[in-house]
Amino acid sequence: MAMQCPSCGSTLIQPMAVVHAGGTQQFHATHTAVTSDGQFVQGSSQGSQSTALAQHCAPPAPPSPLPFIGAYGIGGIVIYMSMTVCPLLARECVYVGLAGLGYNWKQAAVGVGLIALGWLLMKGWRTQAKAYSAAKRRWQSTWFCHACGQAHQRG
């Protein structure tokens, strides 16, 4: 029994993943050139290219954790810097711990604020990750009809 499009009855249907993969190709090229002084120079390029239909049938993009990881990292660095004393043009810093926090409390407060921002960004990322999981499952169960151009959910 052939599967049919519920809109037009055509049997020219494929899963979105198959349509996307069929219209996407990866490439890697190596280039050689001669400079004006006779030297050979070699370079390479790589990437991918997709048809408009493959781009239309692409899976949803996952959310990036980089914003909250960056906020945590920068906040930690700022707090660490507030706990050290670095003389001008010195190669070494002296770790002074909590005494440095008392002296550089404004800088430490900025670091804590960045970490709090990172925590908020992480909560938002978790919400986005749950929505991404649902969208990815929907995409995996969606079929595309080449006859009428409609996408349909399959059970």
C-alpha positions as CSV (number, residue, x, y, z in Angstrom):
1,M,0.0,0.0,0.0
2,A,1.5,3.3,-1.1
3,M,1.3,6.4,1.1
4,Q,-0.7,9.2,-0.4
5,C,-0.9,13.0,0.2
6,P,-4.1,13.8,2.2
7,S,-4.5,17.1,0.2
8,C,-4.0,15.9,-3.4
9,G,-3.8,12.1,-3.3
10,S,-0.3,12.0,-4.9
11,T,2.1,9.3,-4.0
12,L,5.1,11.6,-4.6
13,I,5.7,12.2,-0.8
14,Q,8.9,11.9,1.2
15,P,9.9,12.5,4.8
16,M,11.2,16.0,5.4
17,A,14.6,14.5,6.4
18,V,14.9,12.8,3.1
19,V,14.0,15.9,1.1
20,H,16.5,18.0,3.1
21,A,19.3,15.4,2.7
22,G,18.6,14.9,-1.0
23,G,19.0,18.6,-1.7
24,T,22.1,19.3,0.4
25,Q,25.6,18.5,-0.5
26,Q,28.9,19.0,1.3
27,F,32.1,20.0,-0.5
28,H,35.8,20.3,0.1
29,A,38.2,21.8,-2.4
30,T,41.9,22.3,-2.4
31,H,43.4,25.3,-4.4
32,T,46.9,25.9,-5.6
33,A,48.2,29.2,-6.8
34,V,51.5,30.8,-7.9
35,T,52.4,34.1,-6.3
36,S,54.1,36.9,-8.2
37,D,57.6,35.8,-7.0
38,G,57.1,32.2,-8.2
39,Q,56.1,30.6,-4.9
40,F,53.4,27.9,-4.7
41,V,50.6,28.6,-2.2
42,Q,48.0,26.0,-1.3
43,G,44.6,26.6,0.4
44,S,41.4,24.8,0.9
45,S,37.7,25.6,1.3
46,Q,34.8,23.6,2.6
47,G,31.1,24.0,3.2
48,S,27.7,22.9,2.1
49,Q,25.1,24.1,-0.3
50,S,21.4,23.4,-0.4
51,T,18.6,23.9,-2.8
52,A,15.7,26.2,-1.9
53,L,13.5,23.1,-1.2
54,A,16.1,21.5,1.0
55,Q,16.4,24.8,3.0
56,H,12.6,24.8,3.3
57,C,12.6,21.3,4.6
58,A,15.5,21.8,7.0
59,P,15.2,20.7,10.6
60,P,14.7,23.3,13.3
61,A,17.9,24.9,14.7
62,P,18.9,23.9,18.2
63,P,19.3,26.8,20.8
64,S,22.8,27.7,21.6
65,P,24.1,27.5,25.2
66,L,27.0,29.9,24.4
67,P,25.3,33.1,25.9
68,F,24.9,31.6,29.4
69,I,28.2,29.8,29.3
70,G,29.9,33.1,28.3
71,A,28.1,35.0,31.1
72,Y,29.2,32.4,33.7
73,G,32.8,32.5,32.4
74,I,33.1,36.2,32.2
75,G,31.4,36.6,35.6
76,G,33.8,34.1,37.2
77,I,36.8,35.9,35.6
78,V,35.6,39.3,36.9
79,I,35.2,37.9,40.4
80,Y,38.6,36.2,40.3
81,M,40.2,39.5,39.1
82,S,38.5,41.3,42.0
83,M,40.2,38.9,44.4
84,T,43.7,39.6,43.0
85,V,46.1,42.5,43.1
86,C,48.0,43.2,40.0
87,P,50.6,46.0,40.1
88,L,50.8,48.1,37.0
89,L,52.9,46.4,34.3
90,A,53.6,43.5,36.6
91,R,53.9,39.9,35.3
92,E,52.5,38.3,38.4
93,C,49.3,38.9,40.3
94,V,49.0,38.3,44.0
95,Y,45.9,36.3,45.1
96,V,44.4,38.1,48.2
97,G,41.0,36.3,48.4
98,L,38.2,37.8,50.5
99,A,40.3,40.9,51.4
100,G,40.4,41.7,47.7
101,L,36.6,41.3,47.5
102,G,36.1,43.8,50.2
103,Y,38.4,46.3,48.5
104,N,37.0,45.7,45.0
105,W,33.4,45.1,45.9
106,K,32.1,47.0,42.9
107,Q,34.0,44.8,40.5
108,A,32.9,41.7,42.4
109,A,29.2,42.9,42.3
110,V,29.5,43.2,38.5
111,G,30.9,39.6,38.4
112,V,28.0,38.3,40.6
113,G,25.6,40.2,38.3
114,L,27.0,38.5,35.2
115,I,26.6,35.1,36.9
116,A,23.0,36.0,37.8
117,L,22.5,37.0,34.1
118,G,24.0,33.7,33.1
119,W,21.5,31.8,35.3
120,L,18.6,33.7,33.7
121,L,19.9,32.9,30.3
122,M,20.3,29.2,31.2
123,K,16.7,29.1,32.3
124,G,15.6,30.6,29.0
125,W,17.9,28.1,27.2
126,R,16.2,25.2,29.0
127,T,12.8,26.4,27.9
128,Q,14.0,26.8,24.3
129,A,15.6,23.3,24.4
130,K,12.2,21.8,25.4
131,A,10.5,23.7,22.6
132,Y,13.3,22.5,20.2
133,S,12.8,18.9,21.2
134,A,9.1,19.1,20.4
135,A,9.7,20.9,17.1
136,K,12.3,18.3,16.1
137,R,9.9,15.4,16.9
138,R,7.2,17.2,14.7
139,W,9.8,17.7,11.9
140,Q,10.8,14.0,12.1
141,S,7.1,12.9,11.6
142,T,6.4,15.4,8.8
143,W,6.2,14.4,5.1
144,F,6.4,16.7,2.1
145,C,4.3,16.2,-1.0
146,H,6.2,17.1,-4.2
147,A,3.0,17.3,-6.2
148,C,1.1,20.0,-4.2
149,G,4.0,21.4,-2.1
150,Q,2.2,20.8,1.2
151,A,3.8,19.4,4.4
152,H,1.7,16.9,6.4
153,Q,2.1,15.2,9.8
154,R,2.2,11.5,9.8
155,G,1.1,9.5,12.8
